[in-house]
Amino acid sequence: MGRTYLVEEGVGRYLTELSTKVALYTTGLLIGQCSPQRDYVVRAVRTPPKEQQQEESMHPPRLASLDEEWITTHASQVSRMLPGGLLVLGVFMIATPELAKDGQNALRKLIFSVEKSLSKRRLWKPAEEEVSDRAALQICSATKKVVCRTYDVQDPKSSAKPADWKYQNALTASWIALGCTVNVNIHIPLLATSPNHDLEKNTKNGLNRWSKQIEDSVFLINGQVKDEDTELLEGQKKFRGNTQTSTQFSDVRVLTQLCQSSSARSTATVQVCSGSINLQGAVKCRAYIHSNKPKVKEAVQALKRDIINTLSDRCEILFEDLILNEGPQKKNFGREYHVLPQRLFVPVAGSVVMLSDYKFGDETAGEIQERFVEMLDQSVQAEDMHIAEDIST
């Protein structure tokens, strides 16, 4: 028995619309949430076209010439725009009948390339019991026939398994949102022995240590510590009665340990440092969880990952911006302040789930709107963009 994918009906309409425009083939990403019982697909996003593709159209490409690097780069960019609980669940391809026979091999390669690219950037490790199947969806542009298979990305020799693809109306209407604000004050020493003062590498090492603190933190959900194996919504029904709420929102507080327990032995190390990096500010974090009897540990894990991802992603964005504007050779080691990009949230039509992005102070609303169209194939109104936080440095 294969996995079942419950899919938002809007995804079906989007894929059908794409299939009417396909000349030869198009690829894209499936976005959603894994759970032990079933997976949920809330968005499909086509791969942005490359400028060269206009020239290539004169020489029809085969699937063997798929630009894996372009597709995996798109997946990395999209993953930054997903709040906690959402991830790239797989890839899709819409192709003509002539190309369809090679489709499954191409999809298999893409699934493993995308997962390898995404896992490189993560500062957290997947849990042992975590679902590692990813979807490969193939649609024939002529017949509209849909074939869904899965591959286990933890097993390089994994073979295809059949999966059910079922559309459902208002899939996320009753999902639960969790939110928290985390005050960040991270001090990262720069060792004198560190070659060329590699700021990016040192920052990542410092964030790695900080992410372990977040993993070990205590999470209070609506002011309560809950056992991780209890149901998230346990005890809430009697307070809510029969009235339906559009979004169930849980306010979460994160308590980090100040020091190690007295029973843990500590060994201090003295190292010669030539400087330090300080990351300071308050970050807004958000996660979404399905409403099919979710466990507390699923919700907490989704929020932990959002906390870790949002800080590491914006540091990555800042370094990319510095290299773009100042070049990699910059060696001014005086005291500097850099403002990390602020987080903003954007609603998705017909869903309680909001997508996320990051904005530098000098970026215009128009630039962010362009990014949503390019990365997520979604037009966004300027008034729908909610900047969630103050400036962090």
KEKE-3310 file (N, C-alpha, C; in steps of 0.2 Angstrom, whole numbers, plus 5000, padded with zeros to 4 digits):
npx = (5004:5003:5008:4996:4991:4983:4976:4975:4961:4963:4976:4975:4967:4977:4987:4980:4978:4991:4995:4988:4996:5008:5021:5031:5037:5035:5042:5041:5038:5031:5022:5020:5014:5021:5014:5012:5001:4996:5000:5000:4996:4998:5001:5007:5021:5027:5043:5053:5054:5069:5080:5087:5078:5070:5078:5082:5070:5070:5077:5071:5071:5077:5071:5083:5091:5087:5088:5096:5102:5096:5083:5085:5090:5080:5071:5078:5077:5063:5061:5065:5054:5044:5034:5036:5032:5029:5035:5046:5038:5040:5041:5035:5030:5024:5021:5022:5015:5025:5037:5034:5038:5051:5049:5048:5061:5068:5061:5064:5078:5078:5071:5080:5091:5085:5082:5095:5101:5093:5094:5108:5108:5101:5100:5096:5093:5084:5071:5071:5059:5054:5044:5051:5048:5046:5036:5033:5026:5017:5011:5001:5001:4992:4982:4979:4981:4985:4999:5005:5020:5031:5047:5060:5069:5080:5086:5097:5095:5082:5067:5052:5036:5019:5007:4992:4983:4973:4960:4954:4943:4945:4956:4965:4958:4954:4966:4979:4987:5003:5012:5026:5038:5055:5068:5084:5101:5115:5132:5146:5162:5176:5189:5207:5214:5206:5205:5207:5197:5184:5168:5156:5156:5160:5149:5139:5143:5142:5128:5124:5128:5119:5107:5105:5103:5090:5083:5084:5075:5061:5044:5030:5014:5001:5003:5005:5014:5015:5013:5023:5017:5004:4988:4987:4976:4969:4957:4952:4940:4929:4929:4927:4914:4902:4905:4912:4929:4938:4953:4963:4973:4988:4997:5014:5027:5045:5056:5073:5087:5097:5109:5120:5114:5118:5122:5129:5145:5156:5169:5180:5186:5200:5202:5211:5205:5200:5191:5173:5156:5140:5123:5108:5091:5073:5064:5051:5041:5033:5021:5012:5000:4992:4975:4971:4970:4983:4999:5007:5021:5023:5019:5027:5040:5038:5038:5050:5059:5056:5060:5074:5077:5073:5082:5094:5092:5090:5103:5110:5105:5109:5123:5124:5119:5129:5141:5136:5135:5147:5158:5168:5180:5182:5190:5189:5190:5184:5173:5157:5140:5126:5111:5099:5088:5070:5056:5042:5024:5013:4996:4988:4977:4961:4965:4971:4985:5000:5012:5030:5043:5058:5064:5074:5078:5079:5072:5058:5040:5036:5047:5047:5034:5037:5046:5038:5030:5039:5045:5035:5025:5014:5003:5004:4996:5001:4996:4993:5005:5012:5023:5032:5040:5052:5068:5082:5099)
npy = (4994:5011:5028:5041:5056:5070:5083:5100:5107:5118:5116:5106:5113:5123:5115:5109:5120:5124:5113:5115:5125:5119:5117:5107:5101:5104:5108:5107:5111:5103:5108:5106:5096:5083:5069:5056:5048:5052:5063:5080:5091:5108:5118:5120:5124:5130:5128:5143:5150:5150:5163:5159:5149:5153:5153:5140:5134:5133:5121:5107:5101:5087:5076:5072:5083:5091:5105:5103:5110:5123:5120:5114:5126:5134:5127:5128:5142:5144:5136:5144:5153:5147:5144:5136:5119:5117:5111:5106:5094:5086:5084:5089:5085:5090:5083:5080:5066:5060:5063:5057:5044:5044:5052:5047:5043:5055:5062:5055:5057:5071:5072:5067:5076:5088:5086:5083:5096:5104:5098:5100:5114:5114:5116:5107:5090:5077:5068:5051:5044:5051:5054:5050:5049:5055:5064:5060:5067:5064:5071:5069:5080:5079:5069:5071:5063:5057:5052:5046:5043:5037:5040:5035:5046:5044:5033:5029:5019:5017:5012:5016:5018:5015:5029:5036:5050:5062:5074:5088:5099:5115:5111:5116:5123:5121:5120:5122:5136:5141:5152:5162:5174:5176:5181:5185:5184:5181:5177:5175:5170:5174:5165:5167:5159:5156:5154:5168:5175:5170:5174:5170:5156:5155:5161:5151:5140:5145:5147:5134:5129:5137:5132:5120:5123:5128:5117:5110:5117:5122:5122:5132:5130:5140:5145:5133:5118:5104:5086:5078:5068:5069:5074:5089:5097:5093:5094:5106:5107:5107:5120:5127:5124:5121:5130:5135:5140:5151:5151:5142:5147:5146:5152:5153:5151:5152:5144:5145:5135:5141:5137:5122:5107:5103:5091:5088:5087:5099:5106:5118:5128:5138:5150:5159:5174:5184:5193:5196:5190:5197:5193:5200:5203:5202:5189:5184:5170:5156:5143:5129:5117:5101:5096:5084:5076:5080:5078:5085:5085:5085:5098:5106:5103:5108:5121:5123:5121:5131:5142:5140:5139:5152:5161:5157:5157:5171:5176:5169:5176:5189:5188:5184:5196:5205:5200:5201:5215:5220:5212:5197:5199:5208:5215:5222:5224:5231:5238:5234:5236:5227:5226:5213:5206:5210:5200:5195:5192:5184:5181:5166:5164:5157:5149:5146:5146:5156:5162:5166:5179:5189:5205:5218:5235:5244:5239:5239:5237:5233:5225:5214:5209:5205:5195:5186:5182:5177:5166:5159:5159:5167:5181:5196:5207:5224:5228:5217:5212:5209:5216:5208:5211:5221:5229:5219:5215)
npz = (5000:4995:4999:5003:4995:5000:4991:4988:4980:4972:4967:4958:4948:4945:4939:4928:4921:4918:4910:4898:4892:4889:4878:4876:4888:4905:4922:4940:4957:4971:4985:5003:5017:5027:5036:5048:5044:5031:5017:5013:5000:4996:4988:4971:4961:4946:4938:4936:4919:4910:4902:4891:4886:4876:4865:4864:4860:4847:4844:4849:4865:4874:4888:4894:4894:4904:4915:4929:4939:4939:4942:4955:4962:4961:4970:4982:4984:4985:4996:5007:5008:5014:5028:5045:5045:5032:5017:5003:4995:4984:4966:4950:4933:4918:4903:4885:4876:4868:4875:4888:4891:4896:4907:4920:4924:4923:4933:4945:4946:4948:4960:4970:4968:4971:4985:4990:4988:4997:5009:5012:5016:5028:5046:5055:5059:5051:5060:5066:5064:5054:5039:5024:5011:4995:4982:4965:4952:4937:4923:4908:4895:4884:4887:4900:4910:4926:4935:4950:4960:4973:4980:4991:4999:5008:5004:4992:4982:4980:4974:4963:4971:4970:4973:4980:4973:4978:4977:4987:4993:5001:5009:5019:5028:5041:5047:5060:5066:5073:5083:5087:5096:5095:5105:5100:5104:5099:5102:5093:5092:5083:5078:5080:5072:5061:5044:5033:5039:5038:5037:5034:5036:5049:5055:5052:5059:5072:5072:5071:5084:5091:5086:5092:5105:5103:5099:5111:5119:5130:5126:5128:5125:5122:5135:5142:5147:5137:5136:5124:5116:5117:5110:5100:5101:5111:5124:5120:5113:5121:5126:5115:5110:5098:5088:5074:5070:5060:5059:5070:5082:5090:5103:5107:5118:5120:5130:5133:5139:5152:5157:5158:5165:5183:5184:5172:5165:5162:5151:5150:5136:5131:5119:5106:5100:5086:5084:5084:5080:5082:5084:5084:5090:5088:5082:5072:5071:5063:5061:5053:5055:5051:5054:5057:5070:5076:5084:5099:5098:5084:5080:5088:5083:5070:5072:5079:5068:5060:5067:5067:5054:5049:5054:5050:5036:5033:5037:5027:5016:5018:5017:5003:4998:5002:4995:4982:4982:4987:4984:4985:4990:5001:5014:5026:5043:5053:5065:5061:5056:5051:5044:5046:5034:5035:5041:5031:5029:5018:5013:5007:4994:4998:5009:5025:5027:5027:5017:5016:5016:5014:5017:5013:5019:5009:4999:4987:4987:4975:4970:4979:4975:4962:4965:4971:4960:4951:4959:4966:4957:4960:4961:4971:4982:4986:4998:5005:5010:5025:5036:5048:5059:5069:5065:5064:5069)
capx = (5000:5007:5006:4990:4992:4977:4978:4970:4958:4966:4982:4972:4966:4983:4991:4976:4979:4998:4995:4985:5000:5014:5023:5035:5037:5037:5043:5039:5038:5025:5023:5015:5016:5021:5012:5013:4996:4996:5003:4995:4999:4994:5003:5011:5024:5031:5050:5053:5058:5076:5079:5089:5074:5067:5082:5082:5064:5071:5079:5067:5075:5074:5071:5090:5094:5084:5093:5095:5105:5091:5077:5087:5091:5073:5069:5081:5074:5056:5060:5066:5048:5039:5034:5036:5027:5028:5042:5046:5036:5041:5042:5030:5032:5019:5025:5019:5015:5032:5042:5032:5041:5057:5047:5049:5068:5070:5058:5068:5084:5076:5069:5086:5095:5082:5083:5102:5102:5089:5097:5114:5107:5098:5104:5093:5093:5077:5070:5072:5053:5051:5043:5056:5045:5044:5032:5035:5019:5018:5004:5002:4998:4987:4977:4978:4982:4990:5002:5009:5024:5035:5054:5062:5076:5085:5088:5099:5093:5075:5063:5046:5031:5013:5004:4986:4983:4966:4959:4950:4941:4947:4961:4969:4953:4954:4973:4981:4993:5007:5016:5030:5043:5061:5073:5090:5107:5120:5139:5150:5169:5180:5196:5213:5217:5202:5208:5204:5191:5178:5163:5150:5157:5160:5142:5135:5145:5139:5121:5124:5127:5112:5101:5105:5099:5083:5081:5083:5071:5054:5039:5024:5008:4995:5004:5005:5019:5011:5017:5024:5013:4996:4985:4988:4969:4965:4954:4950:4933:4923:4929:4925:4908:4901:4906:4918:4933:4942:4959:4964:4979:4991:5003:5019:5033:5051:5061:5079:5091:5102:5116:5119:5112:5123:5125:5133:5152:5158:5176:5181:5192:5202:5204:5213:5200:5202:5185:5166:5150:5134:5117:5103:5085:5068:5062:5044:5041:5026:5021:5006:5000:4986:4970:4969:4973:4991:5002:5011:5028:5023:5018:5033:5045:5037:5040:5058:5062:5055:5065:5081:5077:5072:5088:5100:5090:5092:5110:5112:5103:5113:5130:5123:5119:5136:5145:5134:5137:5154:5162:5170:5187:5182:5194:5189:5188:5182:5166:5152:5133:5122:5104:5096:5081:5064:5052:5035:5020:5008:4991:4987:4970:4957:4969:4974:4992:5003:5019:5034:5048:5062:5064:5079:5075:5078:5068:5052:5035:5036:5052:5044:5029:5040:5049:5032:5027:5044:5047:5029:5019:5008:5003:5003:4994:5005:4992:4993:5011:5012:5030:5030:5045:5057:5074:5087:5106)
capy = (5000:5017:5034:5045:5063:5074:5089:5106:5107:5124:5114:5103:5119:5126:5110:5108:5126:5123:5108:5118:5129:5116:5115:5100:5099:5109:5105:5111:5109:5102:5110:5103:5094:5076:5067:5048:5044:5054:5069:5086:5096:5114:5122:5117:5130:5128:5131:5149:5149:5153:5167:5155:5144:5155:5151:5133:5131:5131:5114:5104:5098:5080:5076:5071:5089:5095:5109:5101:5115:5128:5117:5114:5132:5136:5123:5132:5149:5143:5133:5150:5157:5142:5144:5130:5114:5116:5109:5104:5087:5082:5087:5087:5086:5089:5082:5077:5059:5058:5063:5054:5038:5046:5056:5044:5043:5062:5064:5052:5061:5078:5072:5066:5082:5093:5084:5084:5103:5107:5095:5104:5120:5113:5116:5102:5083:5074:5063:5044:5041:5055:5052:5052:5048:5061:5063:5061:5067:5065:5072:5069:5086:5077:5065:5074:5057:5059:5046:5048:5038:5040:5038:5036:5050:5041:5026:5030:5014:5017:5011:5019:5015:5019:5033:5039:5057:5064:5081:5089:5106:5118:5106:5119:5127:5120:5119:5126:5140:5142:5158:5165:5179:5173:5186:5182:5187:5176:5179:5170:5172:5173:5162:5170:5154:5155:5157:5174:5178:5167:5176:5165:5149:5155:5162:5145:5136:5148:5146:5127:5128:5140:5128:5114:5126:5129:5110:5108:5122:5120:5126:5133:5131:5144:5145:5126:5113:5098:5080:5078:5063:5071:5078:5096:5100:5089:5098:5112:5106:5109:5127:5130:5122:5119:5136:5134:5146:5151:5148:5140:5150:5144:5157:5149:5154:5147:5144:5141:5134:5146:5134:5115:5105:5102:5084:5087:5089:5105:5107:5125:5129:5145:5150:5166:5176:5191:5197:5192:5192:5197:5193:5203:5206:5198:5186:5182:5163:5154:5136:5127:5109:5098:5096:5077:5073:5081:5077:5091:5085:5087:5105:5109:5102:5112:5128:5124:5122:5138:5147:5139:5141:5159:5165:5154:5159:5178:5177:5167:5181:5195:5186:5184:5203:5208:5197:5205:5223:5222:5207:5192:5200:5213:5213:5228:5220:5236:5237:5235:5234:5225:5225:5207:5207:5208:5195:5197:5186:5185:5176:5162:5164:5151:5145:5149:5146:5161:5161:5171:5182:5193:5212:5223:5241:5248:5235:5241:5232:5230:5220:5209:5207:5202:5189:5181:5180:5173:5160:5155:5160:5170:5188:5198:5214:5227:5229:5210:5210:5211:5215:5205:5212:5227:5228:5215:5216)
capz = (5000:4995:5002:5000:4995:4999:4987:4988:4973:4968:4964:4952:4943:4942:4935:4922:4917:4915:4905:4892:4889:4888:4871:4876:4895:4911:4928:4945:4964:4975:4992:5007:5024:5028:5042:5048:5040:5024:5016:5011:4995:4997:4982:4965:4958:4940:4937:4931:4913:4909:4896:4885:4883:4870:4859:4864:4857:4840:4844:4854:4870:4877:4895:4897:4895:4910:4919:4936:4944:4939:4946:4963:4964:4962:4976:4988:4985:4987:5003:5011:5008:5017:5035:5048:5044:5025:5014:4996:4995:4978:4960:4945:4926:4913:4896:4879:4876:4866:4881:4894:4893:4899:4912:4927:4926:4924:4940:4950:4946:4951:4967:4974:4967:4975:4992:4992:4989:5002:5016:5013:5020:5035:5052:5059:5056:5051:5065:5064:5062:5049:5032:5019:5004:4991:4977:4958:4949:4930:4919:4901:4892:4879:4889:4906:4914:4932:4938:4956:4963:4978:4981:4998:4998:5012:5001:4985:4977:4981:4967:4963:4974:4968:4978:4978:4972:4979:4978:4992:4994:5007:5013:5025:5031:5048:5050:5066:5066:5079:5082:5093:5095:5099:5106:5098:5106:5098:5101:5089:5092:5077:5080:5076:5067:5056:5038:5030:5043:5034:5041:5033:5039:5056:5057:5051:5065:5078:5072:5072:5091:5094:5084:5097:5111:5101:5099:5118:5123:5132:5122:5131:5120:5126:5142:5145:5144:5135:5134:5117:5113:5117:5104:5101:5102:5117:5129:5117:5110:5126:5127:5109:5108:5091:5084:5070:5070:5053:5061:5077:5083:5097:5105:5109:5121:5120:5135:5132:5145:5153:5158:5158:5172:5187:5183:5166:5166:5157:5150:5147:5132:5130:5112:5105:5095:5083:5084:5085:5077:5087:5080:5089:5087:5089:5076:5072:5068:5062:5059:5052:5056:5049:5059:5058:5077:5076:5091:5101:5095:5077:5080:5091:5078:5064:5075:5080:5062:5057:5071:5065:5047:5048:5056:5045:5029:5032:5037:5020:5011:5019:5014:4996:4996:5003:4990:4976:4982:4989:4981:4991:4993:5006:5020:5031:5049:5058:5068:5056:5057:5045:5046:5043:5031:5040:5038:5030:5028:5013:5013:5001:4993:5000:5014:5032:5027:5024:5014:5020:5012:5018:5014:5015:5020:5003:4994:4986:4987:4968:4970:4982:4971:4956:4967:4972:4954:4949:4963:4968:4952:4963:4961:4978:4982:4991:5005:5009:5013:5032:5039:5055:5065:5069:5062:5068:5066)
cpx = (5004:5005:5000:4992:4985:4979:4973:4968:4961:4973:4980:4971:4972:4987:4987:4978:4986:4998:4992:4990:5007:5015:5026:5034:5038:5038:5041:5039:5031:5027:5018:5018:5016:5017:5012:5008:4996:4999:4998:4999:4995:4996:5007:5014:5028:5038:5050:5057:5064:5076:5082:5084:5070:5071:5082:5075:5064:5074:5076:5071:5072:5075:5078:5093:5091:5090:5092:5097:5099:5085:5079:5088:5084:5070:5072:5078:5067:5056:5061:5059:5042:5040:5035:5031:5026:5035:5041:5044:5038:5041:5037:5033:5025:5022:5020:5019:5022:5037:5040:5036:5048:5056:5049:5056:5070:5067:5062:5075:5083:5075:5075:5090:5092:5083:5090:5104:5099:5093:5104:5114:5104:5102:5101:5093:5086:5077:5069:5065:5050:5050:5048:5054:5044:5041:5035:5028:5021:5011:5005:4998:4992:4981:4975:4979:4987:4992:5007:5013:5028:5042:5056:5069:5081:5089:5090:5096:5086:5071:5056:5041:5024:5010:4997:4986:4975:4965:4954:4949:4943:4951:4963:4964:4953:4961:4974:4987:4996:5011:5020:5035:5049:5066:5080:5096:5112:5127:5143:5157:5172:5187:5201:5215:5212:5204:5203:5197:5184:5171:5157:5150:5157:5153:5138:5137:5142:5131:5119:5123:5121:5106:5100:5101:5092:5080:5079:5078:5064:5049:5033:5019:5002:4996:5005:5011:5015:5015:5017:5019:5006:4994:4985:4981:4965:4963:4951:4943:4928:4923:4926:4917:4907:4903:4913:4922:4937:4949:4960:4972:4982:4997:5008:5025:5039:5055:5067:5083:5096:5109:5114:5117:5118:5127:5130:5140:5153:5166:5177:5187:5194:5205:5206:5208:5202:5196:5178:5161:5144:5128:5112:5097:5079:5065:5055:5044:5034:5026:5014:5006:4993:4981:4968:4973:4981:4993:5006:5018:5028:5023:5024:5039:5044:5039:5047:5061:5061:5059:5072:5082:5077:5078:5094:5098:5092:5099:5113:5111:5107:5120:5129:5123:5125:5141:5143:5136:5144:5160:5165:5177:5187:5185:5194:5186:5186:5175:5161:5145:5129:5115:5101:5090:5076:5060:5045:5031:5015:5003:4990:4979:4966:4961:4971:4981:4994:5010:5023:5040:5052:5064:5070:5076:5074:5075:5061:5047:5035:5041:5050:5039:5032:5043:5044:5030:5033:5045:5041:5023:5013:5008:5001:5001:4999:5002:4992:4999:5012:5020:5029:5035:5049:5063:5079:5094:5110)
cpy = (5006:5022:5037:5052:5066:5081:5094:5106:5113:5121:5110:5108:5122:5121:5109:5114:5126:5119:5110:5122:5126:5114:5108:5097:5105:5105:5110:5108:5108:5104:5108:5101:5086:5075:5059:5045:5046:5061:5074:5090:5102:5119:5118:5124:5128:5132:5137:5147:5153:5157:5163:5150:5146:5153:5144:5130:5130:5124:5111:5100:5091:5081:5075:5078:5094:5099:5108:5107:5121:5126:5117:5121:5135:5133:5127:5138:5148:5140:5139:5154:5152:5143:5137:5125:5113:5115:5107:5096:5083:5087:5085:5088:5085:5089:5079:5070:5056:5058:5059:5048:5039:5050:5054:5044:5050:5064:5061:5056:5068:5077:5071:5072:5087:5092:5085:5092:5106:5104:5098:5110:5120:5113:5111:5095:5080:5069:5056:5042:5046:5052:5054:5050:5055:5060:5064:5061:5069:5066:5072:5075:5084:5074:5067:5068:5059:5052:5049:5042:5042:5037:5039:5040:5048:5035:5028:5025:5013:5016:5014:5015:5019:5023:5035:5047:5059:5071:5082:5097:5108:5114:5109:5123:5127:5118:5124:5130:5141:5148:5160:5170:5176:5179:5182:5187:5182:5179:5174:5173:5170:5171:5165:5165:5153:5158:5163:5176:5176:5168:5171:5158:5149:5157:5155:5140:5139:5147:5138:5126:5131:5135:5122:5117:5126:5122:5107:5112:5119:5125:5126:5134:5134:5144:5138:5122:5107:5092:5080:5073:5064:5074:5085:5100:5097:5094:5105:5112:5109:5117:5131:5129:5120:5124:5134:5141:5145:5148:5147:5142:5149:5149:5153:5153:5149:5149:5141:5140:5139:5143:5126:5113:5103:5096:5083:5090:5094:5105:5113:5125:5136:5145:5158:5168:5183:5195:5193:5194:5192:5197:5195:5205:5201:5195:5183:5175:5161:5147:5134:5119:5107:5097:5089:5074:5074:5081:5084:5091:5087:5095:5109:5108:5106:5119:5129:5125:5128:5143:5146:5141:5149:5163:5163:5157:5167:5180:5175:5173:5187:5194:5186:5191:5206:5206:5201:5212:5225:5218:5203:5194:5206:5211:5219:5225:5225:5234:5239:5233:5233:5223:5218:5209:5205:5203:5198:5191:5188:5179:5172:5162:5157:5146:5149:5150:5153:5160:5167:5174:5186:5200:5216:5230:5245:5245:5238:5235:5229:5225:5214:5205:5203:5195:5184:5178:5175:5166:5156:5156:5163:5178:5190:5205:5217:5227:5223:5208:5213:5210:5214:5208:5219:5224:5224:5216:5210)
cpz = (5000:4999:4999:5001:4994:4996:4987:4981:4969:4964:4958:4946:4940:4937:4928:4918:4914:4909:4898:4888:4887:4881:4871:4883:4899:4917:4934:4952:4967:4983:4997:5014:5024:5035:5042:5044:5033:5023:5013:5006:4995:4991:4977:4962:4952:4941:4933:4925:4913:4902:4890:4882:4877:4864:4858:4860:4850:4839:4850:4859:4872:4884:4898:4898:4900:4914:4927:4941:4944:4943:4954:4966:4966:4969:4982:4989:4988:4995:5008:5012:5011:5025:5038:5046:5036:5022:5007:4996:4989:4972:4955:4938:4922:4906:4891:4879:4873:4871:4887:4896:4897:4906:4919:4929:4927:4931:4945:4951:4950:4958:4972:4973:4972:4983:4994:4993:4995:5009:5017:5017:5027:5041:5057:5055:5057:5057:5062:5061:5056:5042:5028:5012:5001:4984:4970:4954:4941:4927:4912:4898:4888:4883:4896:4912:4920:4935:4944:4959:4968:4978:4988:4997:5002:5009:4993:4980:4977:4974:4968:4967:4972:4974:4975:4978:4973:4981:4983:4993:5001:5012:5019:5029:5039:5051:5056:5065:5073:5078:5088:5091:5099:5099:5105:5100:5105:5098:5098:5089:5085:5079:5076:5071:5061:5049:5035:5033:5039:5038:5040:5036:5046:5059:5057:5057:5071:5078:5073:5080:5094:5092:5089:5103:5109:5102:5107:5122:5125:5128:5126:5126:5124:5133:5146:5142:5143:5134:5126:5113:5114:5111:5106:5103:5108:5122:5126:5115:5115:5127:5121:5107:5101:5086:5080:5069:5063:5054:5068:5078:5090:5098:5109:5112:5121:5125:5134:5139:5146:5154:5158:5165:5176:5186:5177:5167:5161:5157:5147:5142:5131:5123:5110:5099:5093:5082:5085:5081:5082:5082:5085:5086:5090:5082:5077:5068:5068:5059:5058:5053:5054:5055:5060:5064:5077:5083:5092:5098:5088:5076:5083:5086:5072:5066:5076:5073:5059:5061:5068:5058:5045:5049:5051:5038:5028:5033:5030:5015:5012:5016:5006:4994:4997:4997:4983:4976:4983:4987:4987:4994:4998:5012:5025:5038:5055:5061:5063:5058:5051:5047:5042:5039:5036:5036:5037:5028:5023:5013:5007:5000:4994:5005:5020:5032:5024:5022:5017:5015:5017:5014:5017:5015:5014:4997:4993:4986:4980:4967:4973:4978:4965:4959:4968:4965:4951:4952:4964:4963:4955:4963:4968:4978:4988:4998:5009:5012:5020:5035:5046:5061:5064:5066:5067:5065:5067)
residu = (MET:GLY:ARG:THR:TYR:LEU:VAL:GLU:GLU:GLY:VAL:GLY:ARG:TYR:LEU:THR:GLU:LEU:SER:THR:LYS:VAL:ALA:LEU:TYR:THR:THR:GLY:LEU:LEU:ILE:GLY:GLN:CYS:SER:PRO:GLN:ARG:ASP:TYR:VAL:VAL:ARG:ALA:VAL:ARG:THR:PRO:PRO:LYS:GLU:GLN:GLN:GLN:GLU:GLU:SER:MET:HIS:PRO:PRO:ARG:LEU:ALA:SER:LEU:ASP:GLU:GLU:TRP:ILE:THR:THR:HIS:ALA:SER:GLN:VAL:SER:ARG:MET:LEU:PRO:GLY:GLY:LEU:LEU:VAL:LEU:GLY:VAL:PHE:MET:ILE:ALA:THR:PRO:GLU:LEU:ALA:LYS:ASP:GLY:GLN:ASN:ALA:LEU:ARG:LYS:LEU:ILE:PHE:SER:VAL:GLU:LYS:SER:LEU:SER:LYS:ARG:ARG:LEU:TRP:LYS:PRO:ALA:GLU:GLU:GLU:VAL:SER:ASP:ARG:ALA:ALA:LEU:GLN:ILE:CYS:SER:ALA:THR:LYS:LYS:VAL:VAL:CYS:ARG:THR:TYR:ASP:VAL:GLN:ASP:PRO:LYS:SER:SER:ALA:LYS:PRO:ALA:ASP:TRP:LYS:TYR:GLN:ASN:ALA:LEU:THR:ALA:SER:TRP:ILE:ALA:LEU:GLY:CYS:THR:VAL:ASN:VAL:ASN:ILE:HIS:ILE:PRO:LEU:LEU:ALA:THR:SER:PRO:ASN:HIS:ASP:LEU:GLU:LYS:ASN:THR:LYS:ASN:GLY:LEU:ASN:ARG:TRP:SER:LYS:GLN:ILE:GLU:ASP:SER:VAL:PHE:LEU:ILE:ASN:GLY:GLN:VAL:LYS:ASP:GLU:ASP:THR:GLU:LEU:LEU:GLU:GLY:GLN:LYS:LYS:PHE:ARG:GLY:ASN:THR:GLN:THR:SER:THR:GLN:PHE:SER:ASP:VAL:ARG:VAL:LEU:THR:GLN:LEU:CYS:GLN:SER:SER:SER:ALA:ARG:SER:THR:ALA:THR:VAL:GLN:VAL:CYS:SER:GLY:SER:ILE:ASN:LEU:GLN:GLY:ALA:VAL:LYS:CYS:ARG:ALA:TYR:ILE:HIS:SER:ASN:LYS:PRO:LYS:VAL:LYS:GLU:ALA:VAL:GLN:ALA:LEU:LYS:ARG:ASP:ILE:ILE:ASN:THR:LEU:SER:ASP:ARG:CYS:GLU:ILE:LEU:PHE:GLU:ASP:LEU:ILE:LEU:ASN:GLU:GLY:PRO:GLN:LYS:LYS:ASN:PHE:GLY:ARG:GLU:TYR:HIS:VAL:LEU:PRO:GLN:ARG:LEU:PHE:VAL:PRO:VAL:ALA:GLY:SER:VAL:VAL:MET:LEU:SER:ASP:TYR:LYS:PHE:GLY:ASP:GLU:THR:ALA:GLY:GLU:ILE:GLN:GLU:ARG:PHE:VAL:GLU:MET:LEU:ASP:GLN:SER:VAL:GLN:ALA:GLU:ASP:MET:HIS:ILE:ALA:GLU:ASP:ILE:SER:THR)
# end
